[in-house]
């Protein structure tokens, strides 16, 4: 868009599209004690992969900077700012933002997540729109929520939407923090934020086996599927399209199940196939991928047996049921004391199931562990020493 500066609800919105501008902005932002931060990204929705599309930062002086990483390609000065422990970064629902930054080589520190703060205060719904409505009676326009952030130029509506995600966060943080302090739960928030900061990005192991019905294939077919999955990823990168847009998940598993099918016929009579894959060169690549996978499978003596189910329902016994009942009694009391939605931060169904079948109380949070042990004592339930992980 031509105008790179806008005014919205008293906040100045500045679009940063030059490397020199970023250096000036980082210098200004580094003088703040608190910054509100959000990222717009595409995660295999419009393009291939998990990619940064925008960075929004609101300072303490009523200015929101929207940085375009497509135009400003060296974000290292910004990453150094995010790693500054002396500046609080206020983010609403930071999980994916932290993971994407880690993927890009940035370790953000001193995070304050207002979504977690709302959960600690027992919000049933903790979205930014809900918090703004309930705490400040502000209705925000979410019409750009499904916007394609890869497209340029950005519209005025997109810039306003992007700014909304950060311009109110200072006020939200101050109000929620005050309420949490009154409840004596600041240590909850601190530990939750520390856990968020420790998140690291990693690719899933054997992602091909996560596809629907992949577990119904035999070992040989799963070997073929793994190679097909890699081929599809390569095509996704080439077309810059999400991999399932190149070959749908169901079609990929179907092909692994019937690798000797006529590829030309399959490509032209199967739903969910990207048109570019039907080009002779790519059709040949697909055919060669299957042939090579079959040769490798034979050379490696891959079995045609079917794998046994890797998950079997644990055996229930009077002891497992008693442990379940005990922890459910503790959970009920936790809900009574702290509220249904705050209680979900303290005890989850997976903790209950794990304790029921193993007899071990596995916890990841110090404050939650203390609450569980204290509450168990109140209701007369004996719990073993917790195993912190």
JOWODA-V213172 format. One record per residue. RES is the residue in one small letter. SS is DSSP state (H for helix, E for strand, - for the rest). PSI is psi in radians with two decimals (999 if undefined). BURIAL is # if it has 9 or more other ideal C-beta (glycine too) atoms within 8 Angstrom, else .. Layout:
res=RES ss=SS psi=PSI burial=BURIAL
res=RES ss=SS psi=PSI burial=BURIAL
This chain:
res=x ss=- psi=2.72 burial=#
res=x ss=- psi=-0.82 burial=.
res=x ss=- psi=2.12 burial=.
res=x ss=- psi=0.10 burial=.
res=x ss=E psi=2.28 burial=.
res=x ss=E psi=2.86 burial=#
res=x ss=E psi=2.24 burial=.
res=x ss=E psi=2.12 burial=#
res=x ss=- psi=0.74 burial=.
res=x ss=- psi=0.02 burial=.
res=x ss=E psi=2.35 burial=#
res=x ss=E psi=2.22 burial=#
res=x ss=E psi=2.12 burial=#
res=x ss=E psi=2.22 burial=#
res=x ss=E psi=2.19 burial=#
res=x ss=E psi=2.04 burial=#
res=x ss=- psi=0.16 burial=.
res=x ss=- psi=2.53 burial=.
res=x ss=H psi=-0.67 burial=.
res=x ss=H psi=-0.65 burial=.
res=x ss=H psi=-0.71 burial=#
res=x ss=H psi=-0.73 burial=#
res=x ss=H psi=-0.74 burial=#
res=x ss=H psi=-0.74 burial=.
res=x ss=H psi=-0.78 burial=#
res=x ss=H psi=-0.68 burial=#
res=x ss=H psi=-0.73 burial=.
res=x ss=H psi=-0.76 burial=.
res=x ss=H psi=-0.54 burial=#
res=x ss=- psi=-0.19 burial=#
res=x ss=- psi=-0.02 burial=.
res=x ss=- psi=2.69 burial=#
res=x ss=- psi=-0.47 burial=.
res=x ss=E psi=2.42 burial=#
res=x ss=E psi=2.42 burial=#
res=x ss=E psi=2.33 burial=#
res=x ss=E psi=2.51 burial=#
res=x ss=E psi=2.70 burial=#
res=x ss=E psi=2.50 burial=#
res=x ss=E psi=2.28 burial=#
res=x ss=E psi=2.90 burial=#
res=x ss=E psi=2.11 burial=#
res=x ss=E psi=1.44 burial=.
res=x ss=- psi=0.74 burial=#
res=x ss=- psi=-0.86 burial=.
res=x ss=- psi=-0.52 burial=.
res=x ss=- psi=3.02 burial=#
res=x ss=- psi=2.32 burial=#
res=x ss=- psi=-2.93 burial=#
res=x ss=E psi=1.75 burial=#
res=x ss=E psi=2.45 burial=#
res=x ss=E psi=2.33 burial=#
res=x ss=E psi=-0.58 burial=#
res=x ss=E psi=2.66 burial=#
res=x ss=E psi=2.18 burial=#
res=x ss=E psi=2.27 burial=#
res=x ss=E psi=2.19 burial=#
res=x ss=E psi=2.29 burial=#
res=x ss=- psi=-2.96 burial=#
res=x ss=- psi=0.03 burial=.
res=x ss=- psi=0.31 burial=.
res=x ss=- psi=0.47 burial=.
res=x ss=E psi=2.34 burial=#
res=x ss=E psi=2.13 burial=#
res=x ss=E psi=2.23 burial=#
res=x ss=E psi=1.96 burial=#
res=x ss=E psi=2.22 burial=#
res=x ss=- psi=1.83 burial=#
res=x ss=- psi=-0.19 burial=#
res=x ss=- psi=-0.51 burial=.
res=x ss=- psi=-0.66 burial=.
res=x ss=- psi=1.71 burial=#
res=x ss=- psi=-0.42 burial=.
res=x ss=- psi=1.73 burial=.
res=x ss=- psi=0.16 burial=#
res=x ss=H psi=-0.73 burial=.
res=x ss=H psi=-0.64 burial=#
res=x ss=H psi=-0.72 burial=#
res=x ss=H psi=-0.65 burial=#
res=x ss=H psi=-0.64 burial=#
res=x ss=H psi=-0.75 burial=#
res=x ss=H psi=-0.49 burial=#
res=x ss=- psi=-0.03 burial=#
res=x ss=- psi=1.99 burial=#
res=x ss=- psi=-0.34 burial=.
res=x ss=- psi=-0.11 burial=.
res=x ss=- psi=2.17 burial=#
res=x ss=E psi=2.31 burial=#
res=x ss=E psi=1.93 burial=#
res=x ss=E psi=2.11 burial=#
res=x ss=E psi=2.48 burial=#
res=x ss=- psi=2.01 burial=#
res=x ss=- psi=1.34 burial=#
res=x ss=- psi=-0.14 burial=#
res=x ss=H psi=-1.03 burial=.
res=x ss=H psi=-0.58 burial=#
res=x ss=H psi=-0.77 burial=#
res=x ss=H psi=-0.73 burial=#
res=x ss=H psi=-0.75 burial=#
res=x ss=H psi=-0.74 burial=#
res=x ss=H psi=-0.73 burial=#
res=x ss=H psi=-0.71 burial=#
res=x ss=H psi=-0.56 burial=.
res=x ss=- psi=0.03 burial=#
res=x ss=- psi=0.28 burial=.
res=x ss=- psi=2.17 burial=#
res=x ss=- psi=1.74 burial=.
res=x ss=- psi=2.51 burial=#
res=x ss=- psi=2.74 burial=#
res=x ss=- psi=1.03 burial=#
res=x ss=E psi=2.44 burial=#
res=x ss=E psi=1.87 burial=#
res=x ss=E psi=1.98 burial=#
res=x ss=H psi=-0.36 burial=#
res=x ss=H psi=-0.79 burial=#
res=x ss=H psi=-0.71 burial=#
res=x ss=H psi=-0.74 burial=#
res=x ss=H psi=-0.68 burial=#
res=x ss=H psi=-0.70 burial=#
res=x ss=H psi=-0.55 burial=#
res=x ss=- psi=0.21 burial=#
res=x ss=- psi=0.59 burial=#
res=x ss=- psi=2.31 burial=#
res=x ss=- psi=-0.76 burial=.
res=x ss=- psi=2.25 burial=.
res=x ss=- psi=0.37 burial=#
res=x ss=- psi=2.78 burial=.
res=x ss=H psi=-0.74 burial=#
res=x ss=H psi=-0.72 burial=#
res=x ss=H psi=-0.79 burial=#
res=x ss=H psi=-0.76 burial=#
res=x ss=H psi=-0.69 burial=#
res=x ss=H psi=-0.80 burial=#
res=x ss=H psi=-0.62 burial=.
res=x ss=H psi=-0.56 burial=.
res=x ss=H psi=0.04 burial=#
res=x ss=- psi=0.63 burial=.
res=x ss=- psi=2.15 burial=.
res=x ss=- psi=2.23 burial=.
res=x ss=- psi=2.59 burial=.
res=x ss=- psi=2.06 burial=.
res=x ss=- psi=0.41 burial=.
res=x ss=- psi=-0.37 burial=.
res=x ss=- psi=0.19 burial=#
res=x ss=- psi=-0.63 burial=.
res=x ss=- psi=0.36 burial=.
res=x ss=- psi=2.61 burial=.
res=x ss=- psi=1.79 burial=.
res=x ss=- psi=-0.02 burial=#
res=x ss=- psi=-0.38 burial=#
res=x ss=- psi=2.51 burial=.
res=x ss=- psi=2.55 burial=.
res=x ss=- psi=2.76 burial=.
res=x ss=- psi=2.46 burial=#
res=x ss=- psi=2.87 burial=.
res=x ss=H psi=-0.66 burial=.
res=x ss=H psi=-0.67 burial=.
res=x ss=H psi=-0.74 burial=#
res=x ss=H psi=-0.69 burial=#
res=x ss=H psi=-0.76 burial=#
res=x ss=H psi=-0.79 burial=#
res=x ss=H psi=-0.69 burial=#
res=x ss=H psi=-0.64 burial=#
res=x ss=H psi=-0.54 burial=#
res=x ss=H psi=-0.23 burial=#
res=x ss=H psi=-0.43 burial=#
res=x ss=H psi=-0.33 burial=#
res=x ss=- psi=-0.06 burial=#
res=x ss=H psi=-0.56 burial=#
res=x ss=H psi=-0.76 burial=#
res=x ss=H psi=-0.73 burial=.
res=x ss=H psi=-0.82 burial=#
res=x ss=H psi=-0.81 burial=#
res=x ss=H psi=-0.76 burial=.
res=x ss=H psi=-0.81 burial=#
res=x ss=H psi=-0.67 burial=#
res=x ss=H psi=-0.68 burial=#
res=x ss=H psi=-0.74 burial=.
res=x ss=H psi=-0.69 burial=#
res=x ss=H psi=-0.70 burial=#
res=x ss=H psi=-0.69 burial=#
res=x ss=H psi=-0.52 burial=.
res=x ss=H psi=-0.10 burial=.
res=x ss=- psi=0.57 burial=.
res=x ss=- psi=0.35 burial=#
res=x ss=H psi=-0.59 burial=#
res=x ss=H psi=-0.48 burial=.
res=x ss=H psi=-0.91 burial=#
res=x ss=H psi=-0.73 burial=#
res=x ss=H psi=-0.79 burial=.
res=x ss=H psi=-0.69 burial=#
res=x ss=H psi=-0.72 burial=#
res=x ss=H psi=-0.65 burial=#
res=x ss=H psi=-0.68 burial=.
res=x ss=H psi=-0.67 burial=#
res=x ss=H psi=-0.75 burial=#
res=x ss=H psi=-0.45 burial=#
res=x ss=- psi=-0.07 burial=.
res=x ss=- psi=2.42 burial=#
res=x ss=- psi=2.56 burial=.
res=x ss=- psi=2.38 burial=.
res=x ss=- psi=2.59 burial=.
res=x ss=- psi=2.48 burial=.
res=x ss=- psi=2.58 burial=.
res=x ss=- psi=2.33 burial=.
res=x ss=- psi=1.02 burial=.
res=x ss=H psi=-0.43 burial=#
res=x ss=H psi=-0.49 burial=#
res=x ss=H psi=-0.12 burial=#
res=x ss=H psi=-0.15 burial=.
res=x ss=- psi=2.56 burial=#
res=x ss=- psi=2.31 burial=.
res=x ss=- psi=0.06 burial=.
res=x ss=H psi=-0.52 burial=#
res=x ss=H psi=-0.20 burial=.
res=x ss=H psi=-0.10 burial=.
res=x ss=- psi=2.68 burial=#
res=x ss=E psi=3.07 burial=#
res=x ss=H psi=-0.70 burial=#
res=x ss=H psi=-0.83 burial=#
res=x ss=H psi=-0.63 burial=#
res=x ss=H psi=-0.58 burial=#
res=x ss=H psi=-0.75 burial=#
res=x ss=H psi=-0.75 burial=#
res=x ss=H psi=-0.70 burial=#
res=x ss=H psi=-0.74 burial=#
res=x ss=H psi=-0.66 burial=#
res=x ss=H psi=-0.67 burial=#
res=x ss=H psi=-0.77 burial=#
res=x ss=H psi=-0.74 burial=.
res=x ss=H psi=-0.77 burial=#
res=x ss=H psi=-0.68 burial=#
res=x ss=H psi=-0.74 burial=#
res=x ss=H psi=-0.70 burial=.
res=x ss=H psi=-0.64 burial=#
res=x ss=H psi=-0.78 burial=#
res=x ss=H psi=-0.75 burial=#
res=x ss=H psi=-0.75 burial=.
res=x ss=H psi=-0.16 burial=#
res=x ss=- psi=0.84 burial=.
res=x ss=- psi=2.58 burial=#
res=x ss=- psi=2.38 burial=#
res=x ss=H psi=-0.71 burial=#
res=x ss=H psi=-0.24 burial=#
res=x ss=H psi=-0.30 burial=.
res=x ss=H psi=-0.91 burial=#
res=x ss=E psi=2.20 burial=#
res=x ss=- psi=2.71 burial=#
res=x ss=H psi=-0.80 burial=.
res=x ss=H psi=-0.71 burial=#
res=x ss=H psi=-0.62 burial=#
res=x ss=H psi=-0.75 burial=#
res=x ss=H psi=-0.66 burial=#
res=x ss=H psi=-0.72 burial=#
res=x ss=H psi=-0.69 burial=#
res=x ss=H psi=-0.56 burial=#
res=x ss=H psi=-0.49 burial=.
res=x ss=- psi=1.19 burial=.
res=x ss=- psi=-0.25 burial=#
res=x ss=- psi=0.18 burial=.
res=x ss=- psi=2.79 burial=.
res=x ss=- psi=1.92 burial=.
res=x ss=H psi=-0.69 burial=#
res=x ss=H psi=-0.82 burial=.
res=x ss=H psi=-0.71 burial=.
res=x ss=H psi=-0.78 burial=#
res=x ss=H psi=-0.62 burial=#
res=x ss=H psi=-0.05 burial=.
res=x ss=H psi=0.31 burial=.
res=x ss=- psi=2.36 burial=#
res=x ss=- psi=2.64 burial=.
res=x ss=- psi=0.48 burial=.
res=x ss=E psi=2.24 burial=#
res=x ss=- psi=2.41 burial=#
res=x ss=H psi=-0.60 burial=.
res=x ss=H psi=-0.40 burial=#
res=x ss=H psi=-0.32 burial=#
res=x ss=H psi=-0.06 burial=#
res=x ss=- psi=2.51 burial=.
res=x ss=H psi=-0.72 burial=.
res=x ss=H psi=-0.78 burial=.
res=x ss=H psi=-0.56 burial=#
res=x ss=H psi=-0.72 burial=#
res=x ss=H psi=-0.71 burial=.
res=x ss=H psi=-0.71 burial=#
res=x ss=H psi=-0.78 burial=#
res=x ss=H psi=-0.74 burial=#
res=x ss=H psi=-0.63 burial=.
res=x ss=H psi=-0.76 burial=#
res=x ss=H psi=-0.78 burial=#
res=x ss=H psi=-0.77 burial=.
res=x ss=H psi=-0.70 burial=#
res=x ss=H psi=-0.68 burial=#
res=x ss=H psi=-0.71 burial=#
res=x ss=H psi=-0.77 burial=.
res=x ss=H psi=-0.72 burial=#
res=x ss=H psi=-0.70 burial=#
res=x ss=H psi=-0.75 burial=.
res=x ss=H psi=-0.55 burial=.
res=x ss=- psi=0.11 burial=.
res=x ss=- psi=0.80 burial=.
res=x ss=- psi=2.23 burial=#
res=x ss=- psi=2.66 burial=.
res=x ss=- psi=0.16 burial=.
res=x ss=- psi=2.77 burial=.
res=x ss=E psi=2.39 burial=.
res=x ss=- psi=2.53 burial=#
res=x ss=- psi=2.69 burial=.
res=x ss=- psi=2.19 burial=.
res=x ss=- psi=-0.21 burial=.
res=x ss=- psi=2.16 burial=.
res=x ss=- psi=2.43 burial=.
res=x ss=- psi=2.17 burial=.
res=x ss=- psi=2.61 burial=.
res=x ss=- psi=2.23 burial=.
res=x ss=- psi=2.39 burial=.
res=x ss=- psi=2.94 burial=.
res=x ss=H psi=-0.58 burial=.
res=x ss=H psi=-0.73 burial=.
res=x ss=H psi=-0.67 burial=#
res=x ss=H psi=-0.60 burial=#
res=x ss=H psi=-0.74 burial=.
res=x ss=H psi=-0.70 burial=#
res=x ss=H psi=-0.83 burial=#
res=x ss=H psi=-0.68 burial=.
res=x ss=H psi=-0.82 burial=#
res=x ss=H psi=-0.52 burial=#
res=x ss=H psi=-0.63 burial=#
res=x ss=H psi=-0.69 burial=#
res=x ss=H psi=-0.78 burial=#
res=x ss=H psi=-0.76 burial=#
res=x ss=H psi=-0.73 burial=.
res=x ss=H psi=-0.65 burial=#
res=x ss=H psi=-0.72 burial=#
res=x ss=H psi=-0.75 burial=#
res=x ss=H psi=-0.65 burial=.
res=x ss=H psi=-0.69 burial=.
res=x ss=H psi=-0.19 burial=#
res=x ss=- psi=2.65 burial=.
res=x ss=H psi=-0.71 burial=.
res=x ss=H psi=-0.60 burial=#
res=x ss=H psi=-0.60 burial=#
res=x ss=H psi=-0.45 burial=#
res=x ss=H psi=-0.34 burial=#
res=x ss=H psi=-0.38 burial=#
res=x ss=H psi=-0.78 burial=#
res=x ss=- psi=2.27 burial=#
res=x ss=- psi=2.92 burial=.
res=x ss=H psi=-0.59 burial=.
res=x ss=H psi=-0.61 burial=.
res=x ss=H psi=-0.73 burial=#
res=x ss=H psi=-0.84 burial=#
res=x ss=H psi=-0.77 burial=#
res=x ss=H psi=-0.76 burial=#
res=x ss=H psi=-0.66 burial=#
res=x ss=H psi=-0.79 burial=#
res=x ss=H psi=-0.40 burial=.
res=x ss=H psi=-0.40 burial=.
res=x ss=- psi=0.08 burial=.
res=x ss=- psi=2.38 burial=.
res=x ss=- psi=1.71 burial=#
res=x ss=E psi=2.09 burial=#
res=x ss=E psi=2.64 burial=#
res=x ss=- psi=-0.14 burial=.
res=x ss=- psi=2.30 burial=#
res=x ss=H psi=-0.80 burial=.
res=x ss=H psi=-0.66 burial=#
res=x ss=H psi=-0.67 burial=#
res=x ss=H psi=-0.78 burial=#
res=x ss=H psi=-0.71 burial=.
res=x ss=H psi=-0.75 burial=#
res=x ss=H psi=-0.79 burial=#
res=x ss=H psi=-0.71 burial=#
res=x ss=H psi=-0.76 burial=.
res=x ss=H psi=-0.67 burial=#
res=x ss=H psi=-0.70 burial=#
res=x ss=H psi=-0.67 burial=.
res=x ss=H psi=-0.65 burial=.
res=x ss=- psi=0.09 burial=#
res=x ss=- psi=0.53 burial=.
res=x ss=- psi=2.25 burial=#
res=x ss=- psi=2.11 burial=.
res=x ss=- psi=2.60 burial=#
res=x ss=- psi=2.89 burial=.
res=x ss=- psi=2.31 burial=.
res=x ss=- psi=2.69 burial=#
res=x ss=E psi=1.79 burial=.
res=x ss=E psi=2.33 burial=.
res=x ss=- psi=999 burial=.
